[in-house]
Amino acid sequence: MPRPPVNPWGDRRRVRVGLLGGSFNPAHAGHRHIALLAQERLGLDEVWLLVSPQNPLKPARGMAPLARRLAAAQAIAGDHPRLRATAIEQALGTRYTADTLAALRRRFPATRFVWLMGADNLVQVARWHRWMRIFHALPVAVLARSPYSQKALAATAARRLARFRLPAGRARGLAESPPPAWTFLHTRLHPASASALRAQTGAP
C-alpha cells in the first residue's frame, strides 16, 4: 500500500526529510535509486518526491499533466516505508523552490529538511529564482550525475559556497547542520533518465 499523502497543512513530527524536487516527466527507477541512496547516506527518516506542477525553467509543451506525473512518482515510491510522492506545491500555491521551502518550514516546524539535487542542477542553480535563499533555508545534498559532476563543482554556486561544503564523511549529520551547509555525494549511477524515456515514447 502507498504511504498516506503528505498533509499540506503540515505537522509537528520530529523527522529528517529529504526533498527531491523535479518534474518527474516521467518518474523512473533512477529517481527511486537516488532517493534511497540519499536516505541511506544522509540518515533520513523519509524522502519526499516533490512533483512540480510546472518547472519555471522548462517549457509547458511536452509536460504531462500533473496528475499523471504524480501517479507515476507514487508508483515509483510504491510501498517503501521511507518514500512518499507528493504534489504539495500545488496546495501551497508556490511556483519557485525558494518559496516552497519557506512554506514547508512554516508548516512543518519540527521537521529537519534537506534539499536533494543532482549535479546537473548544481550546474545551473544560479539561474533559479532567489537561489541563494535555498542554500540559506536548508542544508543541501548534491548527488553525482554523469557527466555533470566535474562541471558542477566548478559552477558558480559551488564556488560561491565552497567554504560551507561538508566532506562526504559528515553527510549523516547534514540534516542537523545549520544552513548554509552542503555536501557532494559520489554515488552509484543509474542508467535511467527522463529524457531517454521520453525519447523512447516519442514525447518531446
C-alpha positions, 0 to 999 in steps of 0.5 A: 500500500502507498504511504498516506499523502503528505498533509499540506497543512503540515505537522509537528513530527520530529523527522529528517526529510529529504526533498527531491524536487523535479518534474518527474516527466516521467518518474523512473527507477533512477529517481527511486535509486537516488532517493534511497541512496540519499536516505541511506547516506544522509540518515533520513527518516523519509524522502519526499518526491516533490512533483512540480506542477510546472518547472519555471525553467522548462517549457509547458509543451511536452509536460504531462499533466500533473496528475499523471506525473504524480501517479507515476512518482507514487508508483515509483515510491510504491510501498517503501516505508521511507518514500512518499510522492507528493504534489504539495506545491500545488496546495501551497500555491508556490511556483519557485523552490525558494518559496516552497521551502519557506512554506514547508518550514512554516508548516512543518516546524519540527521537521529537519529538511534537506534539499536533494539535487543532482549535479546537473542542477548544481550546474545551473542553480544560479539561474533559479529564482532567489537561489541563494535563499535555498542554500540559506533555508536548508542544508543541501545534498548534491548527488553525482550525475554523469557527466555533470559532476566535474562541471558542477563543482566548478559552477558558480554556486559551488564556488560561491559556497565552497567554504560551507561544503561538508566532506562526504564523511559528515553527510549523516549529520547534514540534516542537523547542520545549520544552513548554509551547509552542503555536501557532494555525494559520489554515488552509484549511477543509474542508467535511467533518465527522463529524457531517454524515456521520453525519447523512447515514447516519442514525447518531446 
